[in-house]
Amino acid sequence: MKPLIAMLLAVPLMLFPTDPPKVDVDAGGSGNTRFVDLSTDTIKISGDGAGGGKGDGYRIPRPCWYEPSLNAEDMYRLHTGGRDRARRLGIEEGSRVAFEQQFKDKLGKPGRWWVPAYNKADPNGAACWGGLELFVFMPPNVTPPSGITIEQLAQIARAALTVPEPTVKLNPDAKSFVNLPTYVWLENVGQPRRTVTASIPGVMSVTLVATLQDIKIDPGTGTDRAEVRQDGCGPSGKPYVKGAEFTCGVRYLRSSIDQPREKYTLTVTTVWPVQAAGNVVPFQFAPVQVGGTRDVPVGEIQSNVKP
């Protein structure tokens, strides 16, 4: 272990140049959830797509990076006075002096310090962070290797992006029948446009826009048992209207009596293509796709034929 890191680990509160970090986005890291939990409060997350919905588990490709921090004078004051200095009183004098000297050496020089950060929701985030230096000083307008880029900032925004979880509606609702059209549409979709902005104030910012485009219907069985019509669904399906053409839904061809629980499980997935506002990032993201399910019991219409 590096001597500086060993000394700092003796005082955990010194691992970051501020007091215990706040988290802008706090989310789990599995299943259909957001996969971002930032270790510092440098990056700000905002927008109507940053909460109140469901994500698709997008993972930031590299879970750690350097973030811009304080200039030489401010960093020196932070680490040589006040509470931070008091925390180091129990550290061996030589180590303390060496630690403070790195900040003293940069006094009067233009530029700023960069510090490591990571995505706590990623199981590899802490190990990635451990491979970075705790403090890196860079001249003005120069980014260190592994310093955060506009593309990485966009990836963080993508990981934070959520969309409304749809409620699947059917007609017939309680039970369908063989060869009877089952109309499919969605409720609680809300606004068909969601945005997330990830920014480092005063340094850089990127906004992603997700727009509901269409839906995909999975009837829960193969083509030998179900015929799917979805070319006419549009972004939220088509509810039943008397006399209207059947363009969005499923026509089940066989009863569900032999299925688990005697039902088919129908899944409707919303598709939200994602773009960077202003095309500031020449990077393509996969659409956000979030689904909802419904159990569909399908019976057979019995008829009696009299001679």
C-alpha positions as semicolon CSV with decimal commas, in nm:
position;residue;x (nm);y (nm);z (nm)
1;M;0,000;0,000;0,000
2;K;0,128;0,349;-0,083
3;P;0,251;0,540;0,227
4;L;0,018;0,832;0,157
5;I;-0,283;0,602;0,116
6;A;-0,190;0,411;0,431
7;M;-0,172;0,737;0,626
8;L;-0,504;0,858;0,491
9;L;-0,682;0,531;0,563
10;A;-0,607;0,594;0,929
11;V;-0,838;0,895;0,903
12;P;-1,133;0,791;0,681
13;L;-1,290;1,136;0,672
14;M;-0,993;1,265;0,474
15;L;-1,059;1,046;0,173
16;F;-1,248;1,329;0,006
17;P;-1,163;1,701;0,013
18;T;-1,501;1,785;0,169
19;D;-1,709;1,657;0,457
20;P;-1,896;1,324;0,417
21;P;-2,033;1,319;0,061
22;K;-2,390;1,370;-0,041
23;V;-2,544;1,155;-0,312
24;D;-2,742;1,311;-0,593
25;V;-2,886;0,988;-0,723
26;D;-2,934;0,690;-0,495
27;A;-3,051;0,373;-0,661
28;G;-3,003;0,001;-0,667
29;G;-2,789;-0,184;-0,914
30;S;-2,987;-0,483;-1,034
31;G;-3,291;-0,557;-1,243
32;N;-3,487;-0,274;-1,401
33;T;-3,347;0,004;-1,184
34;R;-3,112;0,296;-1,212
35;F;-2,752;0,184;-1,181
36;V;-2,589;0,497;-1,040
37;D;-2,499;0,606;-0,688
38;L;-2,237;0,880;-0,696
39;S;-1,967;0,888;-0,428
40;T;-1,937;1,269;-0,420
41;D;-2,161;1,569;-0,480
42;T;-1,952;1,723;-0,759
43;I;-2,183;1,594;-1,034
44;K;-2,537;1,728;-1,017
45;I;-2,828;1,524;-1,155
46;S;-3,155;1,696;-1,244
47;G;-3,457;1,669;-1,472
48;D;-3,796;1,499;-1,475
49;G;-3,634;1,176;-1,592
50;A;-3,409;1,151;-1,286
51;G;-3,674;1,007;-1,057
52;G;-4,030;0,891;-1,020
53;G;-3,998;0,623;-1,285
54;K;-3,817;0,304;-1,371
55;G;-3,478;0,252;-1,533
56;D;-3,344;-0,033;-1,739
57;G;-3,023;-0,113;-1,550
58;Y;-2,781;0,068;-1,783
59;R;-2,428;0,046;-1,638
60;I;-2,160;0,313;-1,669
61;P;-1,878;0,144;-1,864
62;R;-1,597;0,277;-1,640
63;P;-1,711;0,301;-1,276
64;C;-1,445;0,550;-1,155
65;W;-1,286;0,874;-1,274
66;Y;-1,119;1,197;-1,159
67;E;-1,335;1,501;-1,095
68;P;-1,220;1,865;-1,088
69;S;-1,190;2,002;-0,735
70;L;-1,033;2,311;-0,573
71;N;-0,758;2,547;-0,688
72;A;-0,417;2,541;-0,520
73;E;-0,491;2,800;-0,251
74;D;-0,831;2,661;-0,151
75;M;-0,705;2,304;-0,134
76;Y;-0,409;2,411;0,081
77;R;-0,637;2,594;0,323
78;L;-0,873;2,297;0,339
79;H;-0,602;2,050;0,434
80;T;-0,382;2,263;0,658
81;G;-0,639;2,427;0,883
82;G;-0,967;2,384;1,062
83;R;-1,125;2,049;1,127
84;D;-0,920;1,858;0,869
85;R;-0,597;1,954;1,044
86;A;-0,744;1,855;1,379
87;R;-0,827;1,513;1,242
88;R;-0,462;1,457;1,156
89;L;-0,316;1,545;1,497
90;G;-0,283;1,176;1,585
91;I;-0,086;1,096;1,267
92;E;0,290;1,059;1,278
93;E;0,446;1,405;1,229
94;G;0,657;1,314;0,926
95;S;0,361;1,172;0,739
96;R;0,149;1,474;0,822
97;V;0,413;1,717;0,699
98;A;0,462;1,518;0,376
99;F;0,089;1,514;0,317
100;E;0,054;1,890;0,359
101;Q;0,366;1,964;0,157
102;Q;0,211;1,842;-0,169
103;F;-0,049;2,118;-0,141
104;K;0,203;2,379;-0,031
105;D;0,419;2,306;-0,337
106;K;0,137;2,412;-0,572
107;L;0,063;2,748;-0,408
108;G;0,071;3,029;-0,662
109;K;0,046;2,793;-0,959
110;P;-0,249;2,816;-1,199
111;G;-0,468;2,512;-1,231
112;R;-0,674;2,294;-1,001
113;W;-0,666;1,969;-0,810
114;W;-0,857;1,666;-0,934
115;V;-0,984;1,395;-0,698
116;P;-1,115;1,041;-0,760
117;A;-1,482;0,947;-0,753
118;Y;-1,677;0,635;-0,838
119;N;-2,017;0,479;-0,890
120;K;-2,105;0,307;-0,561
121;A;-2,384;0,108;-0,728
122;D;-2,126;-0,078;-0,937
123;P;-1,962;-0,373;-0,754
124;N;-1,633;-0,285;-0,926
125;G;-1,650;0,084;-0,838
126;A;-1,449;0,081;-0,515
127;A;-1,172;-0,135;-0,664
128;C;-1,151;0,097;-0,965
129;W;-1,132;0,398;-0,730
130;G;-0,850;0,231;-0,539
131;G;-0,634;0,234;-0,850
132;L;-0,644;0,615;-0,876
133;E;-0,429;0,872;-0,697
134;L;-0,601;1,063;-0,421
135;F;-0,496;1,405;-0,551
136;V;-0,376;1,511;-0,897
137;F;-0,286;1,871;-0,983
138;M;-0,337;1,983;-1,344
139;P;-0,273;2,310;-1,532
140;P;-0,572;2,512;-1,656
141;N;-0,785;2,346;-1,926
142;V;-0,598;2,016;-1,895
143;T;-0,774;1,693;-1,797
144;P;-0,572;1,416;-1,631
145;P;-0,574;1,062;-1,768
146;S;-0,897;0,902;-1,645
147;G;-1,040;1,251;-1,586
148;I;-1,413;1,269;-1,647
149;T;-1,515;1,351;-2,004
150;I;-1,836;1,482;-2,157
151;E;-1,906;1,131;-2,286
152;Q;-1,874;0,982;-1,936
153;L;-2,098;1,254;-1,801
154;A;-2,356;1,152;-2,062
155;Q;-2,319;0,789;-1,952
156;I;-2,391;0,892;-1,592
157;A;-2,703;1,074;-1,712
158;R;-2,806;0,763;-1,906
159;A;-2,767;0,546;-1,595
160;A;-2,985;0,791;-1,399
161;L;-3,257;0,806;-1,666
162;T;-3,599;0,666;-1,574
163;V;-3,931;0,652;-1,757
164;P;-4,286;0,585;-1,632
165;E;-4,370;0,223;-1,561
166;P;-4,672;0,147;-1,779
167;T;-5,003;0,000;-1,668
168;V;-5,122;-0,254;-1,925
169;K;-5,492;-0,240;-2,016
170;L;-5,679;-0,506;-2,212
171;N;-6,016;-0,553;-2,374
172;P;-6,155;-0,809;-2,297
173;D;-6,016;-0,741;-1,953
174;A;-6,081;-1,039;-1,727
175;K;-6,068;-1,322;-1,982
176;S;-6,022;-1,360;-2,354
177;F;-6,123;-1,636;-2,591
178;V;-5,968;-1,822;-2,882
179;N;-5,969;-1,614;-3,203
180;L;-6,115;-1,311;-3,023
181;P;-5,910;-0,989;-3,066
182;T;-5,755;-0,873;-2,736
183;Y;-5,696;-0,500;-2,761
184;V;-5,385;-0,364;-2,584
185;W;-5,306;-0,013;-2,465
186;L;-5,124;0,163;-2,181
187;E;-5,222;0,400;-1,903
188;N;-5,009;0,610;-1,665
189;V;-4,751;0,678;-1,932
190;G;-4,751;1,051;-1,856
191;Q;-4,553;1,291;-2,069
192;P;-4,392;1,115;-2,367
193;R;-4,066;1,305;-2,317
194;R;-3,823;1,271;-2,026
195;T;-3,494;1,453;-1,968
196;V;-3,194;1,411;-1,741
197;T;-2,909;1,660;-1,705
198;A;-2,574;1,564;-1,554
199;S;-2,348;1,861;-1,489
200;I;-2,034;1,975;-1,315
201;P;-2,130;2,337;-1,248
202;G;-1,901;2,581;-1,423
203;V;-1,719;2,302;-1,610
204;M;-1,949;2,100;-1,837
205;S;-2,303;1,973;-1,873
206;V;-2,499;1,729;-2,088
207;T;-2,873;1,668;-2,121
208;L;-3,026;1,345;-2,249
209;V;-3,376;1,333;-2,391
210;A;-3,584;1,014;-2,403
211;T;-3,896;1,017;-2,622
212;L;-4,162;0,748;-2,618
213;Q;-4,172;0,607;-2,969
214;D;-4,362;0,279;-2,971
215;I;-4,442;-0,039;-2,781
216;K;-4,355;-0,405;-2,825
217;I;-4,602;-0,682;-2,741
218;D;-4,493;-1,028;-2,627
219;P;-4,800;-1,255;-2,596
220;G;-4,618;-1,499;-2,369
221;T;-4,628;-1,782;-2,621
222;G;-4,519;-1,869;-2,974
223;T;-4,665;-1,785;-3,314
224;D;-4,844;-2,118;-3,324
225;R;-5,059;-1,999;-3,034
226;A;-5,086;-1,623;-3,082
227;E;-5,102;-1,365;-3,358
228;V;-4,959;-1,025;-3,260
229;R;-5,061;-0,699;-3,425
230;Q;-4,846;-0,403;-3,322
231;D;-4,765;-0,202;-3,635
232;G;-5,061;0,023;-3,558
233;C;-5,002;0,061;-3,186
234;G;-4,825;0,396;-3,186
235;P;-4,653;0,505;-2,863
236;S;-4,920;0,382;-2,619
237;G;-5,139;0,121;-2,791
238;K;-5,499;0,140;-2,910
239;P;-5,795;0,097;-2,676
240;Y;-6,105;-0,082;-2,799
241;V;-6,343;0,133;-3,003
242;K;-6,659;-0,023;-3,141
243;G;-6,630;-0,067;-3,514
244;A;-6,262;0,028;-3,530
245;E;-6,006;-0,189;-3,709
246;F;-5,805;-0,421;-3,484
247;T;-5,446;-0,294;-3,524
248;C;-5,290;-0,331;-3,178
249;G;-5,313;-0,639;-2,962
250;V;-5,314;-1,018;-2,966
251;R;-5,540;-1,282;-3,112
252;Y;-5,479;-1,602;-2,918
253;L;-5,522;-1,913;-3,132
254;R;-5,530;-2,174;-2,857
255;S;-5,668;-2,198;-2,508
256;S;-5,441;-2,137;-2,208
257;I;-5,577;-2,440;-2,023
258;D;-5,245;-2,626;-2,063
259;Q;-5,029;-2,330;-1,954
260;P;-4,880;-2,269;-1,606
261;R;-5,165;-2,136;-1,386
262;E;-5,384;-2,179;-1,699
263;K;-5,286;-1,829;-1,820
264;Y;-5,058;-1,662;-2,072
265;T;-4,831;-1,385;-1,941
266;L;-4,850;-1,092;-2,181
267;T;-4,571;-0,832;-2,166
268;V;-4,587;-0,482;-2,314
269;T;-4,258;-0,294;-2,339
270;T;-4,233;0,080;-2,400
271;V;-3,944;0,193;-2,621
272;W;-3,784;0,533;-2,552
273;P;-3,502;0,630;-2,793
274;V;-3,237;0,847;-2,625
275;Q;-3,051;1,143;-2,772
276;A;-2,814;1,404;-2,636
277;A;-2,968;1,751;-2,658
278;G;-2,775;1,961;-2,906
279;N;-2,576;1,656;-3,018
280;V;-2,291;1,754;-2,786
281;V;-2,190;1,389;-2,747
282;P;-2,129;1,183;-3,063
283;F;-2,238;0,867;-2,886
284;Q;-2,539;0,646;-2,943
285;F;-2,733;0,507;-2,650
286;A;-2,970;0,213;-2,668
287;P;-3,335;0,308;-2,607
288;V;-3,473;0,281;-2,256
289;Q;-3,711;-0,015;-2,253
290;V;-3,945;-0,072;-1,960
291;G;-4,223;-0,327;-1,954
292;G;-4,542;-0,419;-1,777
293;T;-4,718;-0,757;-1,764
294;R;-5,069;-0,897;-1,748
295;D;-5,197;-1,250;-1,700
296;V;-5,437;-1,346;-1,978
297;P;-5,660;-1,651;-1,932
298;V;-5,787;-1,765;-2,271
299;G;-6,084;-1,997;-2,300
300;E;-6,268;-2,164;-2,584
301;I;-6,622;-2,071;-2,678
302;Q;-6,836;-2,379;-2,646
303;S;-7,137;-2,425;-2,869
304;N;-7,404;-2,689;-2,887
305;V;-7,513;-2,808;-3,229
306;K;-7,862;-2,952;-3,244
307;P;-7,966;-3,184;-3,525
